Amino acid sequence: SVPICQQLPQALEPAVAHQINQGHFRPADPQFITEWVNTQINWAITACVLEKRGSLASYQQQLTDLILRAVLPNPISDQQLERP
């Protein structure tokens, strides 16, 4: 059985590799990107739940923008990041 902390990265890595192969993500090592994304999510959970520094909702947009800017191949403008 896989520890719960490894289930998300194991599920994400093939999807990340597929996105890289399709040219949707920057060319990089899929395991590195997966672990980096997982680390960002864990940081937000730790900050919000354990350290009570705010709500997950308050970090959600910031975290989403950070991850998209890091993995998408072309720089994206703030307008493209805005949600309808």
N, CA, C and O atoms as a GROMACS GRO file, in nm:
protein
  336
    1SER      N    1   0.084  -0.119   0.000
    1SER     CA    2   0.000   0.000   0.000
    1SER      C    3   0.088   0.125   0.000
    1SER      O    4   0.192   0.129   0.066
    2VAL      N    5   0.046   0.224  -0.074
    2VAL     CA    6   0.123   0.348  -0.090
    2VAL      C    7   0.078   0.448   0.016
    2VAL      O    8  -0.041   0.470   0.035
    3PRO      N    9   0.176   0.510   0.086
    3PRO     CA   10   0.137   0.613   0.185
    3PRO      C   11   0.057   0.724   0.116
    3PRO      O   12   0.081   0.759   0.001
    4ILE      N   13  -0.037   0.778   0.191
    4ILE     CA   14  -0.126   0.879   0.132
    4ILE      C   15  -0.049   0.999   0.078
    4ILE      O   16  -0.091   1.059  -0.021
    5CYS      N   17   0.063   1.034   0.141
    5CYS     CA   18   0.140   1.150   0.095
    5CYS      C   19   0.205   1.124  -0.041
    5CYS      O   20   0.247   1.219  -0.108
    6GLN      N   21   0.213   0.999  -0.083
    6GLN     CA   22   0.270   0.967  -0.214
    6GLN      C   23   0.164   0.938  -0.320
    6GLN      O   24   0.196   0.927  -0.438
    7GLN      N   25   0.038   0.926  -0.279
    7GLN     CA   26  -0.067   0.891  -0.375
    7GLN      C   27  -0.089   1.002  -0.477
    7GLN      O   28  -0.104   0.973  -0.596
    8LEU      N   29  -0.092   1.127  -0.433
    8LEU     CA   30  -0.113   1.238  -0.526
    8LEU      C   31   0.001   1.246  -0.628
    8LEU      O   32  -0.025   1.251  -0.748
    9PRO      N   33   0.128   1.249  -0.583
    9PRO     CA   34   0.236   1.254  -0.682
    9PRO      C   35   0.235   1.136  -0.779
    9PRO      O   36   0.262   1.153  -0.898
   10GLN      N   37   0.205   1.018  -0.731
   10GLN     CA   38   0.202   0.902  -0.820
   10GLN      C   39   0.090   0.912  -0.922
   10GLN      O   40   0.104   0.868  -1.036
   11ALA      N   41  -0.021   0.972  -0.882
   11ALA     CA   42  -0.132   0.989  -0.974
   11ALA      C   43  -0.104   1.102  -1.074
   11ALA      O   44  -0.144   1.094  -1.190
   12LEU      N   45  -0.035   1.206  -1.029
   12LEU     CA   46  -0.010   1.322  -1.114
   12LEU      C   47   0.101   1.302  -1.216
   12LEU      O   48   0.094   1.354  -1.328
   13GLU      N   49   0.204   1.227  -1.179
   13GLU     CA   50   0.323   1.220  -1.264
   13GLU      C   51   0.294   1.176  -1.408
   13GLU      O   52   0.345   1.238  -1.501
   14PRO      N   53   0.213   1.069  -1.431
   14PRO     CA   54   0.183   1.033  -1.570
   14PRO      C   55   0.109   1.144  -1.645
   14PRO      O   56   0.132   1.164  -1.764
   15ALA      N   57   0.021   1.214  -1.576
   15ALA     CA   58  -0.053   1.324  -1.640
   15ALA      C   59   0.043   1.438  -1.675
   15ALA      O   60   0.032   1.499  -1.782
   16VAL      N   61   0.135   1.468  -1.586
   16VAL     CA   62   0.236   1.572  -1.612
   16VAL      C   63   0.321   1.532  -1.731
   16VAL      O   64   0.347   1.613  -1.820
   17ALA      N   65   0.366   1.406  -1.734
   17ALA     CA   66   0.449   1.359  -1.846
   17ALA      C   67   0.372   1.372  -1.977
   17ALA      O   68   0.429   1.412  -2.078
   18HIS      N   69   0.244   1.338  -1.976
   18HIS     CA   70   0.162   1.349  -2.096
   18HIS      C   71   0.152   1.494  -2.142
   18HIS      O   72   0.164   1.523  -2.261
   19GLN      N   73   0.131   1.585  -2.048
   19GLN     CA   74   0.119   1.728  -2.083
   19GLN      C   75   0.251   1.780  -2.141
   19GLN      O   76   0.251   1.861  -2.233
   20ILE      N   77   0.364   1.734  -2.086
   20ILE     CA   78   0.495   1.775  -2.139
   20ILE      C   79   0.511   1.721  -2.281
   20ILE      O   80   0.552   1.794  -2.371
   21ASN      N   81   0.479   1.593  -2.301
   21ASN     CA   82   0.493   1.531  -2.433
   21ASN      C   83   0.403   1.598  -2.537
   21ASN      O   84   0.438   1.603  -2.655
   22GLN      N   85   0.288   1.648  -2.495
   22GLN     CA   86   0.195   1.715  -2.586
   22GLN      C   87   0.235   1.861  -2.610
   22GLN      O   88   0.175   1.928  -2.695
   23GLY      N   89   0.335   1.910  -2.537
   23GLY     CA   90   0.379   2.048  -2.554
   23GLY      C   91   0.299   2.149  -2.474
   23GLY      O   92   0.314   2.270  -2.493
   24HIS      N   93   0.214   2.101  -2.383
   24HIS     CA   94   0.132   2.192  -2.303
   24HIS      C   95   0.206   2.246  -2.180
   24HIS      O   96   0.173   2.354  -2.130
   25PHE      N   97   0.306   2.172  -2.132
   25PHE     CA   98   0.388   2.217  -2.020
   25PHE      C   99   0.531   2.237  -2.070
   25PHE      O  100   0.570   2.182  -2.173
   26ARG      N  101   0.607   2.318  -1.998
   26ARG     CA  102   0.748   2.337  -2.033
   26ARG      C  103   0.819   2.202  -2.034
   26ARG      O  104   0.787   2.115  -1.953
   27PRO      N  105   0.915   2.184  -2.125
   27PRO     CA  106   0.991   2.059  -2.123
   27PRO      C  107   1.076   2.051  -1.997
   27PRO      O  108   1.162   2.136  -1.975
   28ALA      N  109   1.053   1.952  -1.916
   28ALA     CA  110   1.125   1.934  -1.790
   28ALA      C  111   1.102   1.791  -1.744
   28ALA      O  112   1.024   1.716  -1.805
   29ASP      N  113   1.168   1.754  -1.638
   29ASP     CA  114   1.152   1.620  -1.583
   29ASP      C  115   1.015   1.611  -1.515
   29ASP      O  116   0.986   1.688  -1.424
   30PRO      N  117   0.930   1.516  -1.559
   30PRO     CA  118   0.795   1.506  -1.501
   30PRO      C  119   0.797   1.483  -1.350
   30PRO      O  120   0.712   1.536  -1.278
   31GLN      N  121   0.893   1.404  -1.301
   31GLN     CA  122   0.899   1.378  -1.157
   31GLN      C  123   0.931   1.506  -1.082
   31GLN      O  124   0.875   1.532  -0.975
   32PHE      N  125   1.023   1.587  -1.135
   32PHE     CA  126   1.058   1.713  -1.070
   32PHE      C  127   0.937   1.805  -1.062
   32PHE      O  128   0.906   1.860  -0.956
   33ILE      N  129   0.867   1.823  -1.176
   33ILE     CA  130   0.750   1.911  -1.177
   33ILE      C  131   0.644   1.860  -1.079
   33ILE      O  132   0.586   1.938  -1.003
   34THR      N  133   0.620   1.729  -1.081
   34THR     CA  134   0.519   1.670  -0.992
   34THR      C  135   0.555   1.695  -0.846
   34THR      O  136   0.470   1.738  -0.768
   35GLU      N  137   0.680   1.670  -0.810
   35GLU     CA  138   0.722   1.690  -0.670
   35GLU      C  139   0.715   1.837  -0.632
   35GLU      O  140   0.678   1.870  -0.519
   36TRP      N  141   0.751   1.927  -0.725
   36TRP     CA  142   0.747   2.070  -0.696
   36TRP      C  143   0.603   2.116  -0.672
   36TRP      O  144   0.576   2.190  -0.577
   37VAL      N  145   0.511   2.072  -0.758
   37VAL     CA  146   0.369   2.108  -0.741
   37VAL      C  147   0.318   2.054  -0.608
   37VAL      O  148   0.250   2.124  -0.534
   38ASN      N  149   0.352   1.928  -0.578
   38ASN     CA  150   0.309   1.867  -0.452
   38ASN      C  151   0.363   1.945  -0.332
   38ASN      O  152   0.294   1.961  -0.232
   39THR      N  153   0.487   1.991  -0.342
   39THR     CA  154   0.547   2.069  -0.233
   39THR      C  155   0.472   2.200  -0.213
   39THR      O  156   0.449   2.242  -0.099
   40GLN      N  157   0.434   2.266  -0.323
   40GLN     CA  158   0.359   2.393  -0.310
   40GLN      C  159   0.224   2.369  -0.241
   40GLN      O  160   0.182   2.448  -0.156
   41ILE      N  161   0.156   2.261  -0.279
   41ILE     CA  162   0.028   2.229  -0.218
   41ILE      C  163   0.045   2.199  -0.070
   41ILE      O  164  -0.032   2.246   0.013
   42ASN      N  165   0.147   2.119  -0.037
   42ASN     CA  166   0.172   2.085   0.103
   42ASN      C  167   0.206   2.209   0.185
   42ASN      O  168   0.165   2.220   0.300
   43TRP      N  169   0.281   2.302   0.125
   43TRP     CA  170   0.315   2.425   0.197
   43TRP      C  171   0.188   2.502   0.231
   43TRP      O  172   0.171   2.548   0.344
   44ALA      N  173   0.097   2.515   0.133
   44ALA     CA  174  -0.027   2.590   0.157
   44ALA      C  175  -0.111   2.522   0.265
   44ALA      O  176  -0.167   2.589   0.352
   45ILE      N  177  -0.119   2.390   0.261
   45ILE     CA  178  -0.196   2.316   0.362
   45ILE      C  179  -0.134   2.336   0.500
   45ILE      O  180  -0.206   2.360   0.597
   46THR      N  181  -0.003   2.326   0.507
   46THR     CA  182   0.066   2.346   0.636
   46THR      C  183   0.042   2.487   0.689
   46THR      O  184   0.010   2.506   0.806
   47ALA      N  185   0.058   2.587   0.601
   47ALA     CA  186   0.041   2.726   0.643
   47ALA      C  187  -0.101   2.752   0.692
   47ALA      O  188  -0.121   2.822   0.791
   48CYS      N  189  -0.199   2.696   0.623
   48CYS     CA  190  -0.339   2.726   0.655
   48CYS      C  191  -0.393   2.640   0.769
   48CYS      O  192  -0.457   2.691   0.861
   49VAL      N  193  -0.369   2.512   0.763
   49VAL     CA  194  -0.431   2.420   0.858
   49VAL      C  195  -0.351   2.411   0.987
   49VAL      O  196  -0.407   2.422   1.096
   50LEU      N  197  -0.220   2.391   0.975
   50LEU     CA  198  -0.140   2.371   1.096
   50LEU      C  199  -0.100   2.502   1.161
   50LEU      O  200  -0.104   2.515   1.284
   51GLU      N  201  -0.060   2.601   1.080
   51GLU     CA  202  -0.012   2.727   1.136
   51GLU      C  203  -0.121   2.834   1.139
   51GLU      O  204  -0.099   2.943   1.193
   52LYS      N  205  -0.238   2.804   1.083
   52LYS     CA  206  -0.354   2.893   1.086
   52LYS      C  207  -0.320   3.034   1.037
   52LYS      O  208  -0.356   3.134   1.100
   53ARG      N  209  -0.249   3.040   0.920
   53ARG     CA  210  -0.209   3.169   0.863
   53ARG      C  211  -0.311   3.222   0.763
   53ARG      O  212  -0.282   3.319   0.692
   54GLY      N  213  -0.425   3.163   0.754
   54GLY     CA  214  -0.526   3.207   0.658
   54GLY      C  215  -0.604   3.086   0.611
   54GLY      O  216  -0.582   2.974   0.658
   55SER      N  217  -0.694   3.109   0.519
   55SER     CA  218  -0.775   2.999   0.467
   55SER      C  219  -0.712   2.946   0.339
   55SER      O  220  -0.639   3.018   0.270
   56LEU      N  221  -0.741   2.821   0.308
   56LEU     CA  222  -0.694   2.765   0.182
   56LEU      C  223  -0.746   2.847   0.064
   56LEU      O  224  -0.676   2.863  -0.036
   57ALA      N  225  -0.867   2.897   0.076
   57ALA     CA  226  -0.924   2.978  -0.032
   57ALA      C  227  -0.837   3.102  -0.058
   57ALA      O  228  -0.823   3.144  -0.173
   58SER      N  229  -0.780   3.159   0.046
   58SER     CA  230  -0.699   3.279   0.028
   58SER      C  231  -0.568   3.248  -0.046
   58SER      O  232  -0.513   3.335  -0.113
   59TYR      N  233  -0.520   3.125  -0.034
   59TYR     CA  234  -0.398   3.086  -0.103
   59TYR      C  235  -0.425   3.024  -0.239
   59TYR      O  236  -0.334   3.014  -0.321
   60GLN      N  237  -0.548   2.982  -0.265
   60GLN     CA  238  -0.578   2.903  -0.384
   60GLN      C  239  -0.542   2.975  -0.514
   60GLN      O  240  -0.474   2.918  -0.599
   61GLN      N  241  -0.585   3.100  -0.530
   61GLN     CA  242  -0.556   3.174  -0.653
   61GLN      C  243  -0.407   3.198  -0.667
   61GLN      O  244  -0.350   3.181  -0.775
   62GLN      N  245  -0.343   3.238  -0.558
   62GLN     CA  246  -0.199   3.266  -0.560
   62GLN      C  247  -0.122   3.140  -0.599
   62GLN      O  248  -0.030   3.145  -0.681
   63LEU      N  249  -0.160   3.027  -0.541
   63LEU     CA  250  -0.094   2.900  -0.568
   63LEU      C  251  -0.119   2.857  -0.713
   63LEU      O  252  -0.027   2.810  -0.780
   64THR      N  253  -0.242   2.872  -0.759
   64THR     CA  254  -0.276   2.835  -0.897
   64THR      C  255  -0.194   2.919  -0.995
   64THR      O  256  -0.138   2.866  -1.091
   65ASP      N  257  -0.188   3.049  -0.972
   65ASP     CA  258  -0.112   3.138  -1.061
   65ASP      C  259   0.036   3.100  -1.062
   65ASP      O  260   0.098   3.094  -1.168
   66LEU      N  261   0.093   3.074  -0.945
   66LEU     CA  262   0.234   3.036  -0.934
   66LEU      C  263   0.262   2.909  -1.013
   66LEU      O  264   0.359   2.903  -1.090
   67ILE      N  265   0.179   2.808  -0.995
   67ILE     CA  266   0.200   2.680  -1.063
   67ILE      C  267   0.186   2.697  -1.214
   67ILE      O  268   0.267   2.645  -1.290
   68LEU      N  269   0.081   2.771  -1.259
   68LEU     CA  270   0.062   2.791  -1.403
   68LEU      C  271   0.180   2.865  -1.465
   68LEU      O  272   0.226   2.829  -1.573
   69ARG      N  273   0.227   2.969  -1.398
   69ARG     CA  274   0.341   3.045  -1.451
   69ARG      C  275   0.466   2.958  -1.459
   69ARG      O  276   0.549   2.978  -1.548
   70ALA      N  277   0.480   2.864  -1.369
   70ALA     CA  278   0.599   2.778  -1.366
   70ALA      C  279   0.595   2.669  -1.472
   70ALA      O  280   0.699   2.636  -1.529
   71VAL      N  281   0.477   2.613  -1.500
   71VAL     CA  282   0.474   2.495  -1.587
   71VAL      C  283   0.428   2.521  -1.730
   71VAL      O  284   0.461   2.444  -1.820
   72LEU      N  285   0.354   2.629  -1.754
   72LEU     CA  286   0.307   2.654  -1.891
   72LEU      C  287   0.422   2.708  -1.976
   72LEU      O  288   0.505   2.783  -1.926
   73PRO      N  289   0.427   2.670  -2.104
   73PRO     CA  290   0.543   2.705  -2.186
   73PRO      C  291   0.553   2.853  -2.221
   73PRO      O  292   0.664   2.905  -2.236
   74ASN      N  293   0.441   2.922  -2.234
   74ASN     CA  294   0.444   3.064  -2.270
   74ASN      C  295   0.406   3.148  -2.150
   74ASN      O  296   0.318   3.111  -2.073
   75PRO      N  297   0.471   3.262  -2.134
   75PRO     CA  298   0.429   3.351  -2.026
   75PRO      C  299   0.281   3.385  -2.043
   75PRO      O  300   0.236   3.414  -2.154
   76ILE      N  301   0.208   3.382  -1.935
   76ILE     CA  302   0.066   3.414  -1.942
   76ILE      C  303   0.040   3.546  -1.872
   76ILE      O  304   0.098   3.576  -1.768
   77SER      N  305  -0.046   3.623  -1.931
   77SER     CA  306  -0.078   3.754  -1.875
   77SER      C  307  -0.177   3.737  -1.760
   77SER      O  308  -0.242   3.634  -1.746
   78ASP      N  309  -0.187   3.840  -1.680
   78ASP     CA  310  -0.283   3.839  -1.570
   78ASP      C  311  -0.425   3.824  -1.623
   78ASP      O  312  -0.509   3.763  -1.557
   79GLN      N  313  -0.453   3.880  -1.740
   79GLN     CA  314  -0.588   3.868  -1.798
   79GLN      C  315  -0.622   3.723  -1.826
   79GLN      O  316  -0.735   3.681  -1.802
   80GLN      N  317  -0.525   3.645  -1.876
   80GLN     CA  318  -0.550   3.504  -1.905
   80GLN      C  319  -0.575   3.425  -1.778
   80GLN      O  320  -0.644   3.323  -1.780
   81LEU      N  321  -0.518   3.470  -1.666
   81LEU     CA  322  -0.532   3.398  -1.539
   81LEU      C  323  -0.664   3.429  -1.470
   81LEU      O  324  -0.709   3.352  -1.386
   82GLU      N  325  -0.726   3.540  -1.505
   82GLU     CA  326  -0.849   3.580  -1.437
   82GLU      C  327  -0.959   3.478  -1.464
   82GLU      O  328  -0.973   3.427  -1.576
   83ARG      N  329  -1.036   3.450  -1.362
   83ARG     CA  330  -1.146   3.357  -1.375
   83ARG      C  331  -1.273   3.433  -1.412
   83ARG      O  332  -1.292   3.544  -1.364
   84PRO      N  333  -1.359   3.375  -1.494
   84PRO     CA  334  -1.483   3.445  -1.531
   84PRO      C  335  -1.574   3.467  -1.412
   84PRO      O  336  -1.682   3.525  -1.427
   0.00000   0.00000   0.00000
